[in-house]
Amino acid sequence: MESDLITWLRRRLPPHPLLRLGPGDDAAVLRMAGLAECAVTVDMLSDGVDFQLNQIDPQRAGRKALAVNLSDLAAVAARPLAGVVSVCLPRSGGGELAKALVEGMLPLAEKYDVAIAGGDTNSGDGPLVISITLLGAVSERGPLRRDGVRLGDRILVTGALGGSLLGRHLDFEPRVREALLLHERYRLHAGIDISDGLSVDLAHLAEASGCGAVLHTTNVPIHDDARRLARDRADGPSPLDRALHDGEDFELILAVPPAVAETLLAEQPLDVPLTDVGEFVAEPGLWQVDVRGARRELVPRGWEHQL
């Protein structure tokens, strides 16, 4: 019963200093005085598309649902504050599934100090659908936008890319703290998270800023998972192709002034590596330079929902 689930949630969800009125009422009330700007993001995930409930513990699905929203806040360098969770549950076993999803979210919510403020539940004959809306605080420097690239900016990425299907697409760490640190201490011009693939998301960044981008493919940091998939599936994409197009790495792409990029690469201020993979140019489109220095067009490929 929905009422039983709400009773469980009111007991299970921890108190939070932002919550004046939490789950159980018609609306949550948050103490957010003094907040100049608020970032809002929402992501909807479903069984069979974003995870396979018949293959994983549902707690991992709950964690991922929160993590992808946190990654969106990281992309604009906003500090997470609070969120609401809505689910459409399968009719059979929906109550226990909902509890497992919440249990998967709570450790990540505690890590990033997110108040789970409430949400909504429904049930139907289809697969699980879960949607989370998060609020975040924008710093005095403002949000990190997609349209701020300047010609000559270096393209920096965090971490390593490709092969997320082996499990990282469920268990990745959103780069919230990394984004906040970099945005506070260094001059960044633009940013985006890698949800659909390096090539696709870099193309989004360049298009929003009215420019093009050149990738030096020999510099692209390739994850060991991409190499493992290439060994196991000899007729499939190469490790580089996976790093360029696989998606769901949830690392960051940053547009950084050349002098600042040089400092960042020397200091390496994060717990994950920063790598320079190219530059933004005036010519529209996406280009790649190979080991021989030859330049050719790079067609963006990655995940895109078919509507």
ABEGO torsion letter per residue (X at the ends): XAAAAAAAAAAABBBBAABABBBGBABBBBBABGBABBBBBBBBBBBGAABBAAABBAAAAAAAAAAAAAAAAAAAGBBBABBBBBBBBBABGAAAAAAAAAAAAAAAAAAAGBBBAEEBBBBBABBBBBBBBBBBBBBAAEBBBAAABBBGBBBBBBEBBEGAAAGAAAABBBAAAAAAAAAAABBBABBBBBAAEAAAAAAAAAAAAGBBBBBBAAABBBBAAAAAAAAABAABBBAAAAAAAAEGAGBBBBBBBAAAAAAAAAAGABABBBBBAEBBBABBEBBBBBAAGBBBBBBBBEBBBBX
